[in-house]
Each structure stands twice: as structure tokens, then as C-alpha cells.
Amino acid sequence: MSFNIALSGLDATNTQLNTISHNIANASTYGFKQARTEFSAVYNGMQAGGVEVASISQNFDKNGSVSGTGRAMDLAINGNGFFVTKDGMGQTLYTRSGVFGTDKDNYVVGNSGAKLQGYSVDSNNNLLEGSVGDIKISTSSLAAQATDKLDFIANFDASATAIDQTVTPFDSSNPDSFNSSYTSKVYDSLGNSHTVTQYFTKTADNTWQVNVEVDGSPTTPATTQQVDFNTDGTLASPTGSFNVAFPAAGASGMSIDISLAGSTQFGAAFGVSTNSPNGYTSGELAGVRVENNGMVFATYTNGQSQLQGQVVLANFANPQGLAKTNGTAWTQSFSSGAPVVGTPGTGVLGDLTPGALEGSNVDLTSELVNLMTAQRNYQANAKTISTSDKLTQALFNAV
């Protein structure tokens, strides 16, 4: 019986040594979770029967250290959850390793080739929540968008001298005919840029006139707007927007609504706080940006971004029940339960740190101490076998 007990100890300790070796080997593996061997005593009725390995559990409660990498598509999870990926065979894999990039077809994939899963977008780049699939980055150029709105907020100098327009009529080439001017860049439907210049002329106390020219020439008909202020310096009129329309060679005609809402008239120098036209020129794909909520954006050379999808995370009632597989990944099992899928930062799911990776949570110092302990246990069990052998030989010699 003592031979069998010692043999069970050798088998169990050998399993422990394998676990420790695996931990040490993966001390630098991104997203790896430390494992430990858990033993339980064996009894045959009331008689001691040795030891067996009850389970090999992984430490999902402790996260590895997060280190910045500078790579936009590297992702680290802060808190609970797993990335959801799908391999070439269609099997769903769950991982904490956030090493992602794009393949030849511009799908977002991990370093094992499994495709990252998330919410996709429709043809208008609106997020389709609930529709989980492969995340793909569009490589097509971003079409130009014509400017149709200009938000402009400025302070008009209340101390400026009024200009008698019967004596000095407005002329953009004569600086004495206006008090201030400001230029905004706008775009037509082909992405060609145009300059919209507003000339501000004080005509009386609390009353100004705005003349608009496009590309250095007056519009046809001329665009002129009177602006009135209250005695406390707030804008009295116009309460809405005024429109500037002009043709654009080869493109659709331009029609821009200019809003002066929020402008003031105080005794300070003329200054612009907001000059915000919408619209942009066309752009080529320049890179990918991921937000901490999992939103994936394609960035373009014109400075614009376009939503491509949103990364989802999964969590399990019993992560210890997940089945281990290659590629620092796990698969769902009966013991783990069904995954709860959601966006980062919602419910019990952690948020993401873009441009960073979660390292292994293996503590090398502890593993080396455990290694020495396991070695002693192995030697002790081997000694038990050796001693039992000598006792048996002594018995044989006595017969």
C-alpha cells in the first residue's frame, strides 16, 4: 500500500511541476493567466490511499500589468471580460491577449489569425447593436461632403468708430470701408475648397452690417446682413441664420447657412471664438483608432474619422470552467455557462486601454519558490518508495 501512496504522490507532484513549468514558460505571454495545481486526499474506505489532483485552476481575479506599446490596435482589458474572436474553422475563442492587427482583407485579427468580433455598421456607418460579427476596416476613400452650415461666434468691438456708408461705401479692397474681416474655408461637393470672407462694418451704435464675398468676389446677388445688439451687448438679431449661395465650377451649387448665435458686442477688440464650418474634402485611409468603449474608427488624411464597428467583450459565470486551447485562448464549456456579451465599460465588463497590452499575471518569484517546494515533495515521495523497498527486502531476507 505504501508503494501506491508514494506513487500517487509522485504523479500528483509531477503534474504540479508541469503546471509550474507552464507558468514560467508563459511569464511573458500577453493575456496569460497563472495556474495552480490543487490536491485532495484519497481514502479507500477508512484507509489512506494517497493524493490526487483535484483540479488545475487559473487566476482570473488578478490582472496582469498593462504596458503601453504605441500601436493603435493593441488593446488591454481593465477589469473583467474576454475578447471574442472566431478562428478559420468558425470556432468562437475567448482571449485576454489584445494583440490585434489587420489581415490582407482588412479584417481585424489576432496574432493567431482569429477574427475579432464586435458590432458591425450599416452602409451609412450607423452601429448595428446586437449584430455581432467580424470587424472589418473599409479601405475605400472617404467622399467629400459639401459645407452647408457655418457656426460663427465673435465679439464685435463696441468702441469701434461707425462708418458712414454714404461717404465711404463698402469696398473689400478699401480697408477704410469696414472695421474687421474674417475668412472661413468651406468645401463644395467635389471637395474643392473655397474661401468665405465676412466683412464687418459698424454703421451705428449697436448696429453692424455683414458683407460676404466668396473667393475674393461678391456673390450674385450680393450677400448683406444687418446685425443688431442689445444694450447689454447680447445679440438681438438675426435670431436665426442667414444664407450665402454661390455656384461652384463642376460641382453642385453651394448654399451655406451662417449662424452668428452667441456673438457679443463689448468694449474689447474684435475676436473670433468659434469659426466652425461643416464639410470636408475627400480623404484616403490613414489608420485605425480604437476608443476605450470599444468603438473602432477609420481615420483619413482629411482629418475625419468614420465608425467601423465596436468591440464586444464576453464574461462567464464560471470562468474556471472554460476549456483551455492554443493561442492563449479559451472555449465555452458546459461548466463555464453561456457567455454574457456586451460593450466595454457596461455592466461588470471592464473598459479598454488602446495602445497597450495586458501582460501575464505570473509572479516569477512565487513560481520559483513553488518549484523548489514541488522538488522537495517529489524527492520525499521517491524516498518513501526507496524506504518501502528496503523494508520489503529486509522482510524477504528474514524469511
C-alpha positions as CSV (number, residue, x, y, z in Angstrom):
1,M,0.0,0.0,0.0
2,S,2.8,2.4,0.8
3,F,4.2,1.9,-2.7
4,N,0.8,3.0,-4.2
5,I,0.6,6.0,-1.9
6,A,4.1,7.2,-2.8
7,L,3.4,6.6,-6.4
8,S,0.2,8.8,-6.3
9,G,2.4,11.5,-4.6
10,L,4.9,11.3,-7.5
11,D,2.1,11.5,-10.1
12,A,0.5,14.5,-8.4
13,T,3.8,16.3,-7.8
14,N,4.8,15.7,-11.5
15,T,1.5,17.4,-12.5
16,Q,2.3,20.3,-10.2
17,L,5.8,20.5,-11.8
18,N,4.2,20.6,-15.2
19,T,1.9,23.4,-14.1
20,I,4.7,25.5,-12.6
21,S,6.9,24.9,-15.7
22,H,4.0,26.1,-17.9
23,N,3.6,29.2,-15.8
24,I,7.3,30.0,-16.0
25,A,7.3,29.4,-19.8
26,N,4.5,31.9,-20.2
27,A,5.7,34.6,-17.9
28,S,6.0,36.9,-20.9
29,T,2.9,35.8,-22.8
30,Y,0.3,38.6,-23.2
31,G,-3.0,37.8,-21.5
32,F,-1.8,34.6,-19.9
33,K,-3.4,33.6,-16.6
34,Q,-1.4,31.8,-13.9
35,A,-2.5,28.3,-13.0
36,R,-2.0,26.3,-9.8
37,T,-2.4,22.6,-9.1
38,E,-4.9,21.7,-6.3
39,F,-4.6,18.4,-4.5
40,S,-7.0,16.3,-2.5
41,A,-6.5,13.4,-0.2
42,V,-7.6,9.9,-1.3
43,Y,-9.1,7.3,1.1
44,N,-10.0,3.7,0.4
45,G,-12.8,3.3,2.9
46,M,-11.1,4.4,6.2
47,Q,-7.6,3.6,4.9
48,A,-5.3,6.3,3.5
49,G,-4.9,6.0,-0.3
50,G,-2.5,8.9,-1.1
51,V,-3.2,12.0,-3.1
52,E,-4.8,13.0,-6.4
53,V,-5.0,16.2,-8.4
54,A,-8.4,17.7,-7.8
55,S,-8.1,20.5,-10.4
56,I,-5.8,22.9,-12.1
57,S,-7.3,26.3,-11.6
58,Q,-6.4,29.6,-13.2
59,N,-6.2,33.0,-11.5
60,F,-8.8,35.2,-13.4
61,D,-9.1,37.5,-10.4
62,K,-5.7,39.1,-10.8
63,N,-5.0,41.1,-14.0
64,G,-1.5,41.4,-15.5
65,S,0.3,44.7,-15.7
66,V,-0.8,47.0,-18.5
67,S,2.1,48.4,-20.6
68,G,1.9,50.9,-23.4
69,T,3.0,49.8,-26.8
70,G,2.3,52.8,-29.1
71,R,0.4,50.5,-31.5
72,A,-3.1,51.8,-32.1
73,M,-4.7,48.4,-32.4
74,D,-3.2,46.8,-29.3
75,L,-5.9,46.6,-26.6
76,A,-5.8,45.8,-22.9
77,I,-8.9,45.0,-20.8
78,N,-9.1,46.8,-17.5
79,G,-11.3,44.5,-15.4
80,N,-13.5,41.6,-16.2
81,G,-14.1,40.1,-19.6
82,F,-12.6,38.4,-22.7
83,F,-12.2,39.4,-26.3
84,V,-14.4,37.4,-28.6
85,T,-12.7,36.0,-31.6
86,K,-13.5,33.4,-34.3
87,D,-10.9,31.2,-35.9
88,G,-10.8,29.9,-39.5
89,M,-12.9,26.9,-38.6
90,G,-15.7,29.1,-37.2
91,Q,-15.0,28.2,-33.6
92,T,-15.5,31.0,-31.1
93,L,-12.5,31.7,-28.9
94,Y,-12.2,33.9,-25.9
95,T,-8.9,35.6,-25.0
96,R,-7.3,38.3,-22.9
97,S,-4.5,38.8,-25.4
98,G,-5.2,42.1,-27.2
99,V,-2.6,41.8,-29.9
100,F,-4.6,42.8,-33.0
101,G,-3.9,44.0,-36.5
102,T,-5.5,43.7,-39.9
103,D,-5.2,40.8,-42.4
104,K,-5.0,41.0,-46.2
105,D,-8.7,41.5,-46.4
106,N,-8.6,44.3,-43.7
107,Y,-10.4,42.2,-41.1
108,V,-9.2,42.9,-37.5
109,V,-7.4,39.7,-36.4
110,G,-5.3,38.5,-33.5
111,N,-1.8,37.2,-33.8
112,S,-3.2,33.7,-34.2
113,G,-5.3,34.8,-37.2
114,A,-8.7,34.6,-35.3
115,K,-11.0,37.5,-36.3
116,L,-12.1,39.9,-33.6
117,Q,-15.8,40.0,-33.1
118,G,-18.0,43.1,-32.4
119,Y,-21.0,45.1,-33.6
120,S,-20.9,45.9,-37.2
121,V,-22.2,49.1,-39.1
122,D,-24.6,49.5,-41.9
123,S,-24.0,51.2,-45.2
124,N,-24.3,54.6,-43.6
125,N,-21.8,53.7,-40.8
126,N,-24.6,53.5,-38.2
127,L,-23.8,51.0,-35.4
128,L,-25.9,47.8,-35.5
129,E,-26.1,46.9,-31.8
130,G,-26.8,43.3,-31.2
131,S,-25.4,42.1,-34.6
132,V,-22.1,40.5,-33.6
133,G,-19.7,39.6,-36.4
134,D,-16.3,40.1,-37.9
135,I,-15.0,43.7,-37.6
136,K,-13.7,44.9,-41.0
137,I,-12.0,48.2,-41.8
138,S,-13.2,49.9,-45.0
139,T,-10.3,50.8,-47.3
140,S,-12.4,53.0,-49.7
141,S,-11.7,56.7,-49.9
142,L,-13.9,59.0,-47.8
143,A,-16.1,61.1,-50.2
144,A,-16.1,64.8,-49.9
145,Q,-19.0,66.5,-48.0
146,A,-20.2,69.9,-49.1
147,T,-20.3,72.7,-46.5
148,D,-23.9,73.8,-45.8
149,K,-23.5,75.3,-42.3
150,L,-21.1,77.7,-40.7
151,D,-21.2,78.5,-36.9
152,F,-19.5,81.8,-36.3
153,I,-19.2,83.4,-32.8
154,A,-17.3,86.7,-32.4
155,N,-17.1,89.7,-30.2
156,F,-17.8,92.9,-32.1
157,D,-15.8,95.9,-30.8
158,A,-18.3,98.3,-29.2
159,S,-15.7,101.1,-29.1
160,A,-15.2,100.9,-32.9
161,T,-16.0,104.0,-34.9
162,A,-19.1,103.9,-37.0
163,I,-18.5,104.3,-40.8
164,D,-20.9,106.5,-42.8
165,Q,-21.6,104.3,-45.9
166,T,-22.9,107.2,-47.9
167,V,-19.5,108.7,-47.6
168,T,-17.4,105.5,-47.7
169,P,-19.5,102.7,-49.3
170,F,-18.4,99.1,-48.7
171,D,-15.5,98.0,-50.8
172,S,-13.5,94.9,-49.9
173,S,-10.4,96.4,-51.5
174,N,-10.7,99.6,-49.2
175,P,-9.9,98.8,-45.6
176,D,-11.4,102.1,-44.6
177,S,-14.8,100.9,-45.6
178,F,-15.1,98.2,-42.9
179,N,-14.0,97.6,-39.4
180,S,-13.0,93.9,-39.3
181,S,-13.0,90.8,-41.5
182,Y,-12.6,87.1,-41.1
183,T,-12.2,84.2,-43.6
184,S,-13.6,80.6,-43.4
185,K,-12.6,77.7,-45.6
186,V,-15.5,75.7,-47.0
187,Y,-15.8,72.8,-49.4
188,D,-18.0,72.0,-52.4
189,S,-19.5,68.6,-53.3
190,L,-16.2,67.7,-55.1
191,G,-14.1,68.5,-52.1
192,N,-12.6,71.7,-53.7
193,S,-12.0,74.4,-51.1
194,H,-13.4,77.9,-51.3
195,T,-12.9,81.0,-49.0
196,V,-15.9,82.7,-47.5
197,T,-14.9,86.1,-46.2
198,Q,-17.1,88.2,-43.9
199,Y,-16.6,91.9,-43.6
200,F,-18.0,93.6,-40.5
201,T,-18.9,97.3,-40.7
202,K,-20.3,99.3,-37.8
203,T,-23.0,101.6,-39.2
204,A,-24.4,103.0,-36.0
205,D,-24.5,102.3,-32.2
206,N,-25.3,98.7,-31.7
207,T,-25.8,98.2,-35.4
208,W,-23.4,96.4,-37.8
209,Q,-23.5,95.3,-41.4
210,V,-22.0,92.0,-42.6
211,N,-21.0,91.7,-46.3
212,V,-19.9,88.3,-47.6
213,E,-17.6,87.5,-50.5
214,V,-16.6,84.1,-51.9
215,D,-13.1,83.5,-53.3
216,G,-12.5,87.3,-53.3
217,S,-15.6,88.2,-55.3
218,P,-19.1,89.4,-54.3
219,T,-21.9,86.9,-54.5
220,T,-24.7,87.4,-57.1
221,P,-26.9,88.8,-55.7
222,A,-24.7,90.4,-53.1
223,T,-25.0,89.0,-49.6
224,T,-25.6,91.6,-46.9
225,Q,-26.9,91.1,-43.4
226,Q,-27.7,93.6,-40.7
227,V,-26.7,92.6,-37.2
228,D,-28.2,94.4,-34.1
229,F,-27.1,94.1,-30.5
230,N,-28.9,94.9,-27.2
231,T,-27.7,97.5,-24.8
232,D,-26.2,94.7,-22.7
233,G,-24.0,93.5,-25.5
234,T,-26.0,90.4,-26.4
235,L,-27.2,89.6,-30.0
236,A,-30.6,90.9,-30.8
237,S,-30.8,89.9,-34.5
238,P,-30.6,87.9,-36.6
239,T,-32.1,85.3,-34.3
240,G,-31.6,82.5,-36.9
241,S,-29.1,82.0,-39.8
242,F,-28.6,84.0,-43.0
243,N,-27.8,82.2,-46.2
244,V,-25.0,82.6,-48.7
245,A,-25.4,80.9,-52.1
246,F,-23.0,80.8,-55.0
247,P,-22.1,78.4,-57.9
248,A,-19.1,76.1,-57.8
249,A,-17.4,75.1,-61.0
250,G,-18.1,71.5,-61.9
251,A,-19.8,70.9,-58.5
252,S,-23.3,71.3,-57.1
253,G,-24.2,74.9,-56.2
254,M,-23.3,76.0,-52.7
255,S,-25.8,77.1,-50.1
256,I,-24.4,77.9,-46.6
257,D,-26.4,78.9,-43.6
258,I,-24.2,81.2,-41.4
259,S,-25.2,81.4,-37.7
260,L,-24.0,84.3,-35.5
261,A,-25.8,83.0,-32.4
262,G,-23.7,83.6,-29.3
263,S,-21.9,86.7,-30.7
264,T,-21.5,89.7,-28.5
265,Q,-20.7,93.4,-28.6
266,F,-18.4,94.5,-25.8
267,G,-15.8,97.2,-25.5
268,A,-12.9,94.8,-26.4
269,A,-11.0,94.2,-29.6
270,F,-12.7,92.2,-32.3
271,G,-12.1,88.5,-31.7
272,V,-13.4,85.2,-33.0
273,S,-14.1,82.3,-30.6
274,T,-15.8,79.9,-33.0
275,N,-15.3,79.5,-36.7
276,S,-16.8,76.1,-37.4
277,P,-17.9,75.2,-40.9
278,N,-19.0,71.6,-41.6
279,G,-18.0,69.7,-44.7
280,Y,-14.6,68.4,-45.7
281,T,-12.6,67.4,-48.7
282,S,-12.1,63.7,-49.7
283,G,-9.6,61.6,-47.8
284,E,-7.7,58.3,-48.0
285,L,-7.4,55.8,-45.2
286,A,-4.6,56.8,-42.9
287,G,-5.0,54.5,-39.9
288,V,-7.3,53.0,-37.3
289,R,-8.3,54.4,-33.9
290,V,-10.0,52.4,-31.0
291,E,-11.7,54.2,-28.1
292,N,-11.9,52.9,-24.6
293,N,-15.5,51.9,-25.1
294,G,-14.5,49.7,-28.0
295,M,-15.6,52.0,-30.8
296,V,-13.3,51.3,-33.9
297,F,-12.8,54.3,-36.2
298,A,-11.0,54.6,-39.5
299,T,-9.0,57.8,-39.7
300,Y,-8.5,59.6,-43.0
301,T,-6.0,62.0,-44.5
302,N,-8.5,64.9,-44.3
303,G,-8.7,64.6,-40.5
304,Q,-12.1,62.9,-40.5
305,S,-13.0,59.6,-38.7
306,Q,-15.6,57.1,-39.7
307,L,-17.1,54.4,-37.4
308,Q,-16.3,50.9,-38.5
309,G,-17.7,48.9,-35.6
310,Q,-17.5,48.3,-31.8
311,V,-15.5,45.6,-30.0
312,V,-17.6,43.5,-27.6
313,L,-16.4,41.6,-24.6
314,A,-17.8,38.4,-23.0
315,N,-17.9,37.3,-19.4
316,F,-18.9,34.0,-17.8
317,A,-20.5,32.9,-14.5
318,N,-17.7,30.4,-14.0
319,P,-14.5,31.3,-15.9
320,Q,-12.7,28.4,-14.3
321,G,-15.0,26.1,-16.3
322,L,-13.6,27.4,-19.6
323,A,-11.7,24.9,-21.7
324,K,-8.1,25.9,-22.5
325,T,-6.9,25.9,-26.1
326,N,-3.9,27.1,-28.1
327,G,-3.2,30.8,-28.7
328,T,-3.7,31.9,-25.1
329,A,-7.5,31.4,-25.6
330,W,-10.4,29.5,-24.0
331,T,-13.6,28.0,-25.4
332,Q,-17.0,27.8,-23.8
333,S,-17.9,24.6,-21.9
334,F,-20.9,23.2,-20.1
335,S,-19.2,24.2,-16.8
336,S,-18.5,27.8,-17.7
337,G,-22.0,28.6,-18.7
338,A,-23.2,30.7,-21.6
339,P,-21.3,34.0,-22.2
340,V,-22.8,37.4,-21.4
341,V,-21.8,39.7,-24.3
342,G,-21.7,43.5,-24.0
343,T,-19.7,46.5,-24.8
344,P,-16.6,47.5,-22.8
345,G,-17.4,49.5,-19.7
346,T,-21.0,48.3,-19.3
347,G,-22.3,46.0,-16.5
348,V,-19.4,44.0,-15.0
349,L,-17.3,44.3,-18.1
350,G,-14.1,46.3,-18.0
351,D,-13.2,49.1,-20.4
352,L,-10.3,49.1,-22.8
353,T,-6.9,50.8,-22.9
354,P,-6.0,51.3,-26.5
355,G,-2.3,51.2,-27.5
356,A,-1.5,48.9,-24.6
357,L,-1.3,45.2,-23.7
358,E,-2.0,43.2,-20.6
359,G,0.9,41.1,-19.6
360,S,0.9,37.7,-17.9
361,N,-0.1,37.7,-14.2
362,V,2.6,35.1,-13.4
363,D,4.7,36.0,-10.3
364,L,8.1,34.5,-11.2
365,T,9.4,34.7,-7.6
366,S,6.4,32.7,-6.3
367,E,6.8,30.2,-9.1
368,L,10.4,29.6,-8.3
369,V,9.6,29.1,-4.6
370,N,6.8,26.7,-5.7
371,L,9.3,24.9,-7.9
372,M,11.6,24.2,-5.0
373,T,8.7,23.1,-2.9
374,A,7.5,20.7,-5.6
375,Q,11.0,19.3,-6.0
376,R,11.2,18.6,-2.3
377,N,7.8,16.8,-2.4
378,Y,8.9,14.7,-5.4
379,Q,12.1,13.7,-3.6
380,A,10.2,12.9,-0.4
381,N,7.8,10.6,-2.2
382,A,10.7,9.0,-4.1
383,K,12.3,8.4,-0.7
384,T,9.1,6.8,0.6
385,I,9.3,4.3,-2.3
386,S,13.0,3.7,-1.6
387,T,12.3,3.1,2.1
388,S,9.4,0.7,1.4
389,D,11.7,-1.2,-1.0
390,K,14.3,-1.7,1.7
391,L,11.7,-2.8,4.2
392,T,10.4,-5.3,1.8
393,Q,13.9,-6.6,1.1
394,A,14.6,-6.9,4.8
395,L,11.4,-9.0,5.1
396,F,12.4,-11.2,2.3
397,N,15.9,-11.7,3.8
398,A,14.3,-12.6,7.1
399,V,12.2,-15.4,5.6
